[in-house]
């Protein structure tokens, strides 16, 4: 007895060889991939000052007190000084803004996400949660770019809002400067240069338990590791950790962490930075996540916008170390 499929084909045979259509492409998958963006991590390690709408003074207290012998003759002899100082941090009001006409999504895979109805399709944001999450992540990434690489003379509009840490440090004569005859950081000198930066860190930071790290780019960190493995005799494997966009490891023969930031990659720079003396100014720390989407009646477009304030500053320059190549 013939099975059902065989009998069905005998009664209703088919041949699709002459159907002239493009190959079918499945565009109904729920998986949507965005391009790569690193995770912003600097603000989680430094001081965050909220409610800085323009300028605010970072208040500093310094004292130089003398230890005296307490006798009847000296009990009223003041010896020492207390000074109150400050350094201003200024924030800029920034935003990311984009518009979308949903009709532009037709004839693409995204039209599958449009609402039914000629009018209603314009008011609903397809993939709203995905787009908001992606735009927030991109805003944070651009903000960290600005925090590090900001330069008011930059030809890159995203970086021209204020001077970031790199420009501020490189132009500050009060930083501890490590000079070298080397012209680049590579696998022949990476560890030696990082060790020179470590040796130049003021010991008072370690004596007081300050959170200081050596920060550099990923290419430079790989050069440090390469020289260690090529030239040094370390039997144990160095534990390298990946945390978001940062790679980190403890510099051999020391207790200090070397950490990478994407903004320093390939620049040939190594710094020793005490995070306790670095500041990020904002209005609210959560503002960078305050993406809002509105429908504009007059233009029949959806607008996504995020407003936030951003600015950086640091204090006690003499505790920061920078490497200067020849």
Backbone torsions as a table, in degrees:
resi	resn	phi	psi	omega
1	UNK	NA	130.9	-178.1
2	UNK	-74.3	144.7	178.2
3	UNK	-76.8	169.5	-172.9
4	UNK	-61.7	-41.3	-176.9
5	UNK	-65.7	-38.2	179.9
6	UNK	-66.4	-44.4	178.8
7	UNK	-65.1	-36.9	-179.6
8	UNK	-64.4	-40.7	-179.1
9	UNK	-69.1	-34.7	179.3
10	UNK	-65.9	-34.3	-178.8
11	UNK	-85.3	-34.5	-176.9
12	UNK	-131.0	71.9	-178.8
13	UNK	-74.2	153.7	-178.8
14	UNK	-141.9	155.2	178.4
15	UNK	-146.8	118.3	-174.7
16	UNK	-105.6	12.2	-174.7
17	UNK	-65.4	-30.4	-175.0
18	UNK	-95.4	5.2	178.4
19	UNK	-75.6	116.6	-174.2
20	UNK	-94.5	81.1	179.0
21	UNK	-134.6	152.9	176.3
22	UNK	-63.6	158.9	176.8
23	UNK	-61.3	140.6	-178.7
24	UNK	-68.6	134.2	176.6
25	UNK	-120.5	121.2	180.0
26	UNK	-76.1	112.1	178.6
27	UNK	-113.1	18.4	-176.6
28	UNK	-104.5	8.1	176.9
29	UNK	-62.4	147.8	179.2
30	UNK	-85.4	-4.7	-177.8
31	UNK	-84.6	124.9	178.7
32	UNK	-126.8	130.2	-174.6
33	UNK	-113.8	133.0	176.2
34	UNK	-101.4	164.4	177.5
35	UNK	-72.7	168.2	-172.6
36	UNK	-76.0	132.0	173.1
37	UNK	-133.7	133.2	179.3
38	UNK	-73.0	159.3	178.7
39	UNK	-85.7	127.2	179.6
40	UNK	-72.0	127.6	-175.7
41	UNK	-130.8	-11.9	-174.3
42	UNK	-63.3	-41.6	-175.9
43	UNK	-66.9	-15.6	177.5
44	UNK	-80.5	-8.8	-175.1
45	UNK	-114.5	-20.6	-178.4
46	UNK	-106.6	177.0	179.6
47	UNK	-74.1	134.3	176.9
48	UNK	-109.9	118.8	178.5
49	UNK	-102.2	116.2	179.8
50	UNK	-93.6	165.4	177.9
51	UNK	62.5	33.6	174.4
52	UNK	-97.2	92.2	-174.6
53	UNK	-86.7	-19.7	176.3
54	UNK	-144.0	-96.7	174.6
55	UNK	-115.1	147.7	175.2
56	UNK	-144.9	142.5	-179.3
57	UNK	-89.2	128.4	170.9
58	UNK	-83.9	112.9	-171.2
59	UNK	-82.8	131.9	-176.8
60	UNK	-120.9	137.8	177.4
61	UNK	-120.7	124.8	178.0
62	UNK	-127.2	138.9	179.4
63	UNK	-137.9	141.4	175.0
64	UNK	-128.5	94.5	-173.5
65	UNK	-106.1	144.1	-179.9
66	UNK	-99.2	141.7	176.0
67	UNK	-93.9	111.5	-175.0
68	UNK	-111.2	159.9	171.2
69	UNK	-77.1	131.4	-177.7
70	UNK	-89.7	103.4	175.7
71	UNK	-128.7	171.2	179.2
72	UNK	-58.8	-31.0	-176.4
73	UNK	-79.3	-21.9	-173.9
74	UNK	-109.5	-2.2	-174.9
75	UNK	-62.1	-19.8	-179.9
76	UNK	-112.5	11.0	-179.8
77	UNK	-92.6	106.6	177.3
78	UNK	-76.8	132.3	179.6
79	UNK	-143.9	107.7	-177.5
80	UNK	138.9	176.3	-177.3
81	UNK	-146.0	151.1	174.5
82	UNK	-127.9	128.6	-179.7
83	UNK	-126.0	142.8	176.5
84	UNK	-111.0	122.9	-176.4
85	UNK	-133.3	-178.2	178.9
86	UNK	-168.4	162.1	177.6
87	UNK	-139.0	131.8	-174.0
88	UNK	-83.1	142.1	170.3
89	UNK	-117.3	134.3	-178.1
90	UNK	-121.3	137.8	178.8
91	UNK	-112.4	153.8	174.7
92	UNK	-112.5	141.8	177.1
93	UNK	-84.0	117.5	-174.8
94	UNK	-120.7	164.4	176.1
95	UNK	-155.2	157.9	164.8
96	UNK	-117.3	137.6	-173.9
97	UNK	-144.7	130.3	176.3
98	UNK	-145.2	151.7	179.1
99	UNK	-122.1	152.7	-178.7
100	UNK	-143.6	126.6	170.0
101	UNK	-98.1	116.7	-174.4
102	UNK	-59.7	-25.6	-179.5
103	UNK	-65.2	-20.7	178.5
104	UNK	-71.8	-11.0	179.8
105	UNK	-84.3	-12.8	179.2
106	UNK	-66.2	154.1	-176.2
107	UNK	67.5	15.9	171.7
108	UNK	-127.9	171.6	178.7
109	UNK	-60.6	-24.5	-175.5
110	UNK	-71.5	-14.9	179.5
111	UNK	-64.3	-20.1	177.3
112	UNK	-64.2	-18.7	-175.4
113	UNK	-95.9	-6.3	-178.4
114	UNK	-72.0	145.8	178.8
115	UNK	-70.6	152.3	176.9
116	UNK	-72.1	136.2	-179.7
117	UNK	113.7	129.6	-174.8
118	UNK	-63.1	-33.5	-179.9
119	UNK	-89.5	-41.6	-176.1
120	UNK	-64.3	-30.5	-177.2
121	UNK	-61.5	-24.3	-178.0
122	UNK	-81.0	-19.7	-172.7
123	UNK	-95.2	-19.9	-177.8
124	UNK	-98.6	132.7	179.7
125	UNK	-86.3	113.5	175.9
126	UNK	-64.7	144.2	176.6
127	UNK	55.3	36.9	-172.6
128	UNK	-54.9	-47.1	-178.1
129	UNK	-65.3	-40.4	-179.9
130	UNK	-65.3	-45.8	-178.2
131	UNK	-64.9	-42.7	180.0
132	UNK	-63.0	-46.1	179.9
133	UNK	-61.1	-40.9	-179.6
134	UNK	-67.6	-42.7	-178.4
135	UNK	-68.7	-35.6	176.1
136	UNK	-63.6	-44.6	179.1
137	UNK	-62.7	-40.6	178.7
138	UNK	-66.8	-38.1	177.8
139	UNK	-61.5	-43.8	179.9
140	UNK	-65.2	-38.8	179.2
141	UNK	-64.5	-45.0	179.2
142	UNK	-65.8	-35.0	178.7
143	UNK	-66.2	-40.2	178.1
144	UNK	-69.2	-34.6	172.5
145	UNK	-55.8	-45.9	-179.3
146	UNK	-65.8	-40.8	-178.9
147	UNK	-60.0	-38.3	-179.4
148	UNK	-88.4	-49.9	-166.3
149	UNK	-105.8	8.7	-180.0
150	UNK	-56.2	140.9	-179.6
151	UNK	-157.9	114.5	-175.7
152	UNK	-63.5	-14.3	177.2
153	UNK	-99.8	5.7	-176.1
154	UNK	-68.5	144.5	175.2
155	UNK	-81.8	-7.3	177.0
156	UNK	-90.8	112.6	-174.6
157	UNK	-54.2	-38.0	-178.4
158	UNK	-62.1	-24.4	-174.1
159	UNK	-104.0	-0.9	-171.5
160	UNK	-91.7	6.9	-174.1
161	UNK	-76.9	-37.2	176.3
162	UNK	-161.5	168.4	179.2
163	UNK	-81.0	128.8	-179.1
164	UNK	-91.7	-176.3	-174.3
165	UNK	-59.0	-41.6	-176.2
166	UNK	-60.5	-49.2	-179.6
167	UNK	-65.8	-41.0	-179.4
168	UNK	-62.8	-46.0	-179.5
169	UNK	-66.6	-44.1	-176.2
170	UNK	-65.9	-23.5	-179.3
171	UNK	-103.0	9.3	-179.1
172	UNK	-101.6	111.5	-178.1
173	UNK	-73.2	-11.2	-177.9
174	UNK	-86.5	-9.0	175.3
175	UNK	-69.4	149.4	172.7
176	UNK	-69.9	123.4	-175.7
177	UNK	-109.8	128.9	174.4
178	UNK	-104.0	117.5	-179.6
179	UNK	-102.5	156.9	-178.9
180	UNK	-152.7	158.9	174.8
181	UNK	-86.6	-6.4	178.9
182	UNK	-70.6	145.6	-179.9
183	UNK	-104.6	-9.0	179.9
184	UNK	-154.6	160.2	175.4
185	UNK	-100.8	117.3	-177.0
186	UNK	-142.9	-170.8	-174.5
187	UNK	-70.2	-7.8	179.2
188	UNK	-95.8	-13.1	-174.5
189	UNK	-142.1	-1.6	-173.1
190	UNK	-53.8	-50.0	-179.6
191	UNK	-65.4	-42.2	-179.0
192	UNK	-59.9	-41.9	-179.4
193	UNK	-69.7	-41.0	177.8
194	UNK	-63.4	-37.5	179.3
195	UNK	-67.4	-35.6	176.3
196	UNK	-63.4	-40.5	177.3
197	UNK	-63.9	-43.6	178.4
198	UNK	-60.0	-45.6	-177.6
199	UNK	-63.3	-23.7	-178.1
200	UNK	-87.8	-7.8	-179.8
201	UNK	-66.1	127.2	178.7
202	UNK	-55.3	127.7	-175.6
203	UNK	-63.3	-21.8	-179.3
204	UNK	-62.3	-27.2	177.5
205	UNK	-65.2	-45.0	178.7
206	UNK	-68.9	-38.8	-179.0
207	UNK	-62.2	-27.3	-178.1
208	UNK	-106.7	13.2	174.5
209	UNK	67.6	27.5	179.7
210	UNK	-68.8	145.7	179.0
211	UNK	-84.7	95.2	-178.6
212	UNK	-120.5	138.6	177.8
213	UNK	-132.6	154.9	169.5
214	UNK	-88.0	123.0	-177.5
215	UNK	-117.0	142.3	-176.7
216	UNK	-162.0	-170.7	177.0
217	UNK	-94.3	168.3	-178.1
218	UNK	-66.3	-39.6	179.0
219	UNK	-62.6	-40.4	179.5
220	UNK	-68.9	-39.0	177.9
221	UNK	-64.3	-39.3	177.0
222	UNK	-64.5	-34.0	176.6
223	UNK	-66.1	-38.4	176.8
224	UNK	-60.6	-48.3	-179.5
225	UNK	-65.2	-38.3	-178.4
226	UNK	-63.1	-42.5	179.1
227	UNK	-67.0	-36.7	178.6
228	UNK	-59.6	-48.5	-176.6
229	UNK	-73.6	-28.4	-178.1
230	UNK	-81.0	-40.2	-169.4
231	UNK	-111.5	-24.8	-172.6
232	UNK	-99.0	158.7	-177.9
233	UNK	-107.3	76.7	177.7
234	UNK	-107.7	118.7	-177.3
235	UNK	-74.0	-32.6	-175.7
236	UNK	-88.4	151.2	177.7
237	UNK	-79.7	138.0	178.2
238	UNK	-78.7	127.0	179.9
239	UNK	-78.3	112.3	179.0
240	UNK	-106.5	126.2	-177.9
241	UNK	-110.8	146.4	174.2
242	UNK	-111.5	121.3	-178.4
243	UNK	-130.8	99.6	-175.9
244	UNK	64.8	-119.0	-179.8
245	UNK	-96.2	0.8	-174.8
246	UNK	-104.5	142.2	169.1
247	UNK	-108.4	139.5	-177.8
248	UNK	-144.0	151.9	175.9
249	UNK	-161.8	159.0	177.1
250	UNK	-84.6	128.8	180.0
251	UNK	-67.2	121.4	-178.2
252	UNK	-54.7	145.1	-176.3
253	UNK	73.7	3.5	178.0
254	UNK	-133.8	178.8	174.8
255	UNK	-112.4	9.6	-173.8
256	UNK	-91.8	146.3	179.0
257	UNK	-90.6	134.2	169.5
258	UNK	-96.9	126.1	-177.8
259	UNK	-129.0	140.1	179.2
260	UNK	-99.8	150.1	170.5
261	UNK	-129.3	138.2	-176.9
262	UNK	-56.7	-32.3	-177.0
263	UNK	-68.6	-17.8	-179.2
264	UNK	-98.8	-2.6	-173.4
265	UNK	-65.5	126.4	176.0
266	UNK	77.5	4.3	-177.7
267	UNK	-87.4	-9.6	-178.0
268	UNK	69.5	36.1	-177.2
269	UNK	-122.7	141.3	172.8
270	UNK	-135.1	129.5	177.6
271	UNK	-126.2	154.7	164.9
272	UNK	-111.3	118.6	-171.9
273	UNK	-125.3	119.8	171.2
274	UNK	-81.5	109.8	-174.4
275	UNK	-59.8	-27.3	-177.4
276	UNK	-62.1	-21.1	-177.2
277	UNK	-109.4	16.8	176.0
278	UNK	-111.1	140.9	-173.8
279	UNK	-132.3	140.7	171.7
280	UNK	-118.5	121.4	179.9
281	UNK	-97.8	137.8	179.9
282	UNK	-152.1	177.1	173.6
283	UNK	-85.8	-60.5	169.4
284	UNK	-130.9	138.9	-179.4
285	UNK	-60.8	-26.5	-178.2
286	UNK	-85.6	-3.1	-177.6
287	UNK	-59.7	-34.4	-178.6
288	UNK	-63.9	-15.0	178.8
289	UNK	-104.6	9.7	-174.2
290	UNK	-92.2	45.1	179.4
291	UNK	-66.2	132.8	177.3
292	UNK	-127.7	148.0	-179.0
293	UNK	-123.5	128.4	-178.5
294	UNK	-129.3	150.0	173.7
295	UNK	-97.3	124.4	-178.7
296	UNK	-96.2	111.9	-175.8
297	UNK	-61.6	-42.8	-172.2
298	UNK	-66.4	-34.2	-179.0
299	UNK	-106.1	-5.9	-178.6
300	UNK	53.5	45.0	177.9
301	UNK	-126.6	156.2	173.4
302	UNK	-96.0	130.8	-178.6
303	UNK	-116.8	129.4	175.3
304	UNK	-110.8	128.2	-175.2
305	UNK	-143.7	145.6	176.1
306	UNK	-138.1	127.1	179.3
307	UNK	-114.0	136.8	176.4
308	UNK	-159.0	164.1	175.9
309	UNK	-108.7	148.5	-177.2
310	UNK	-150.5	139.7	175.9
311	UNK	-170.3	155.3	-179.3
312	UNK	-131.6	156.9	176.0
313	UNK	-163.2	162.6	175.2
314	UNK	-144.9	160.4	-179.0
315	UNK	-130.7	164.5	-179.8
316	UNK	56.2	65.6	-177.6
317	UNK	-54.9	-31.7	-173.6
318	UNK	-67.2	-7.8	178.6
319	UNK	-98.3	-1.6	179.7
320	UNK	-100.0	147.1	-179.2
321	UNK	-124.3	139.2	177.5
322	UNK	-131.6	144.2	174.9
323	UNK	-95.7	131.1	177.0
324	UNK	-117.4	115.0	177.6
325	UNK	-76.8	159.0	179.8
326	UNK	-68.7	NA	NA
